């Protein structure tokens, strides 16, 4: 008999029958499996299309791990309170196959067919650029954890917010390191995929290099899907660069690292905007991965403590390792932080109304195990910077900024 009917059934013989009914109801509820009890709670549903297959699926699967870590933990703690009632959290996922057009269709489906009003971002700046136009059209909020390109946020949109730092910070420290090295890495080569984030980051690097008095001796883009960089590397090698800064996704960077080593390009410094800390990079390259640099949003060594769950960055690293089976990079904590930003906004609004949640998101000021999050008027996180890691003995070690370094910057790098 349903609990409501059991409690509201007319009684005979005074209150005793009511108490017996109440006791039976409580016994009935306690006998339910935990998942059945959970199903009686109201639910907050977020929606996301992620690159679970396709060319950036390595990164896309890491994005999902971070979202899932949050969902498991918040539900274990009773959920998010709205109107005084705890709500369980769930995420409706679709696979966009690493394709922007597919992602747009899936966000339309989440909104129009699934009725989802609170959206999480996909992976990559290019895909987020396309999907953020969908949420702006419907005036629904999206917290994007994985889109750094500035032009995503420069269109006057009011419904997209990003937990990660802007694209300029990805390469700024590389240029500071090159300019401050002894001897100075004066001649810089730059290579990037012809895609939104890679191009935006290398354009930023070129501006930063020129401002620092460095010479950009080579700058070329490669088409998406390129499998062989030999001709491009030969052209770069002829310009005799001291440093290479490259931007692309993990698979491309593995090939580029291997081929620069095979062609014996005498570089003093190599920096990739993405790749070295992701699963499979070191395994694919072995010793050829040594001393390559990467800017990172997060490491387990950083002194941040989460204000919601009480996790330190080191605590989060343990949780993530248990789930992934190996050390995590910054993608999972970035995703977890996106949902914590949403949690605080929902709590502040005390509502699931998307307009009220959007307005509360704009007021975000939160500390997470990923770091601080606070948005400017464009929705970018302006509260944190980035560090640079270098692969040393197969492990990423923070080498810059110097005040937060855990190891010495190896420069010039030995021949690989």
Helices and strands as residue ranges (DSSP letters): H 3-8, H 15-31, H 34-39, E 43-50, H 57-76, E 80-82, E 85-95, H 100-112, E 118-120, H 125-138, E 142-144, G 150-152, E 160-162, H 168-180, E 187-193, H 196-211, E 215-222, H 230-237, E 243-247, H 250-262, E 269-272, H 281-285, G 286-289, E 293-296, H 313-324, H 330-349, H 354-361, E 365-368, E 371-374, E 387-392, E 395-400, G 402-404
